[in-house]
Amino acid sequence: MVDVNREESELEKSRKAFERDVEKNEKEYDEKKSEEESAAQATEKRNRRKLEQKENDLRDVLSSASGRRFVYRILEEAGVYSDGFNTNAAVMGFHAGKRNMGLFLLKDIEDKFIDQYSQMRREHKSDLLSDAAEKKKNEDQKES
């Protein structure tokens, strides 16, 4: 009878030790999971701040006429408004790379700042018309 009681006592001790180990492991798991979630939330917050900063930067550039002219010039130089075809594959690849970067910028502008983009296009067209009118005026003066 004593052996049976001792075995039951040993079993009870083992069961309690096992339960403590399980509780300890669950607690460690929960703490680690909480730390990982906190780190993921911090990373997400940092990424959101960076995205907001990029949007604010682009908004600032597009808020002025000089900024819009600058961006339009970049888009033109990137070849966004042309096809970039060339019979030389290396040249065509070079143009495709430039154009890809221009399209990257254009997508950001069109996604978030369509009004500024429309204004930029109108201003560019107005500048072209002004330049053409001035050129014609100069040519007419030379003929006189």
C-alpha positions as MATLAB code, in Angstrom:
seq = 'MVDVNREESELEKSRKAFERDVEKNEKEYDEKKSEEESAAQATEKRNRRKLEQKENDLRDVLSSASGRRFVYRILEEAGVYSDGFNTNAAVMGFHAGKRNMGLFLLKDIEDKFIDQYSQMRREHKSDLLSDAAEKKKNEDQKES';
ca = [
       0.000    0.000    0.000;
       2.852    2.324    0.769;
       4.335    1.745   -2.665;
       1.062    2.570   -4.324;
       0.748    5.820   -2.372;
       4.345    6.701   -3.147;
       3.813    5.964   -6.852;
       0.658    8.088   -6.851;
       2.593   10.868   -5.119;
       5.400   10.591   -7.654;
       2.875   10.636  -10.484;
       1.198   13.684   -8.991;
       4.571   15.452   -8.707;
       5.394   14.559  -12.313;
       1.986   15.746  -13.498;
       2.379   19.058  -11.663;
       5.911   19.517  -13.023;
       4.619   18.791  -16.530;
       1.787   21.306  -16.100;
       4.282   23.934  -14.861;
       6.470   23.275  -17.906;
       3.471   23.563  -20.217;
       2.411   26.844  -18.560;
       5.970   28.166  -18.778;
       6.238   27.238  -22.474;
       2.825   28.760  -23.230;
       3.822   31.960  -21.432;
       7.138   32.137  -23.338;
       5.298   31.463  -26.609;
       2.742   34.196  -25.872;
       5.510   36.665  -24.951;
       7.471   35.871  -28.107;
       4.323   36.128  -30.229;
       3.511   39.474  -28.604;
       7.047   40.730  -29.286;
       6.809   39.618  -32.931;
       3.429   41.313  -33.298;
       4.830   44.491  -31.757;
       7.807   44.379  -34.129;
       5.480   43.809  -37.092;
       3.303   46.728  -35.988;
       6.374   48.946  -35.617;
       7.579   47.954  -39.092;
       4.143   48.622  -40.542;
       4.045   52.013  -38.824;
       7.515   52.892  -40.189;
       6.481   51.837  -43.696;
       3.300   53.908  -43.441;
       5.330   56.956  -42.328;
       7.757   56.497  -45.239;
       4.878   56.236  -47.702;
       3.248   59.351  -46.255;
       6.579   61.188  -46.495;
       6.976   60.198  -50.160;
       3.444   61.405  -50.882;
       4.068   64.669  -49.033;
       7.315   65.198  -50.942;
       5.597   64.701  -54.281;
       2.686   66.910  -53.189;
       5.160   69.672  -52.273;
       6.925   69.438  -55.643;
       3.653   69.468  -57.563;
       2.251   72.381  -55.545;
       4.345   74.953  -57.418;
       4.489   75.817  -61.106;
       8.270   75.380  -61.131;
       7.932   71.944  -59.515;
       5.353   70.876  -62.089;
       7.599   72.106  -64.935;
      10.499   70.158  -63.450;
       8.461   66.950  -63.146;
       7.109   67.343  -66.693;
      10.655   67.762  -67.985;
      11.674   64.553  -66.185;
       8.723   62.697  -67.698;
       9.633   63.971  -71.182;
      13.321   63.070  -70.766;
      12.295   59.630  -69.522;
      10.420   59.111  -72.777;
       7.031   58.594  -71.155;
       5.324   60.336  -74.068;
       7.182   58.376  -76.770;
       7.562   54.707  -77.629;
      11.371   54.513  -77.399;
      11.668   52.208  -80.401;
      15.117   51.847  -81.918;
      16.556   49.273  -84.313;
      19.560   48.911  -81.995;
      18.510   46.584  -79.152;
      20.949   48.111  -76.654;
      19.676   51.628  -77.324;
      16.108   50.412  -77.134;
      16.858   48.701  -73.809;
      18.378   51.901  -72.484;
      15.285   53.861  -73.524;
      13.035   51.211  -71.991;
      14.830   51.571  -68.644;
      14.482   55.349  -68.668;
      10.858   55.070  -69.674;
      10.174   52.558  -66.901;
      11.400   55.029  -64.285;
       9.285   57.761  -65.833;
       6.230   55.514  -65.773;
       6.953   54.754  -62.122;
       6.810   58.475  -61.343;
       3.785   59.006  -63.571;
       1.863   56.230  -61.821;
       2.436   57.853  -58.417;
       1.274   61.183  -59.797;
      -1.796   59.774  -61.529;
      -2.784   57.642  -58.519;
      -2.663   60.395  -55.936;
      -2.377   63.773  -57.641;
      -4.494   63.620  -60.780;
      -5.585   67.267  -60.425;
      -1.977   68.483  -60.274;
      -1.138   66.245  -63.231;
      -3.973   67.768  -65.265;
      -2.794   71.223  -64.287;
       0.774   70.320  -65.254;
      -0.395   69.169  -68.695;
      -2.439   72.347  -69.216;
       0.515   74.520  -68.184;
       2.818   72.643  -70.541;
       0.390   73.070  -73.419;
       0.073   76.767  -72.590;
       3.873   77.105  -72.556;
       4.081   75.406  -75.959;
       1.456   77.730  -77.396;
       3.227   80.783  -75.935;
       6.546   79.618  -77.369;
       4.963   79.048  -80.783;
       3.301   82.476  -80.722;
       6.582   84.149  -79.745;
       8.460   82.277  -82.452;
       5.917   83.344  -85.072;
       6.083   86.940  -83.856;
       9.904   86.897  -84.176;
       9.711   85.410  -87.651;
       7.173   88.049  -88.710;
       9.447   90.801  -87.372;
      12.423   89.409  -89.317;
      10.394   89.421  -92.526;
       9.380   93.050  -92.090;
];
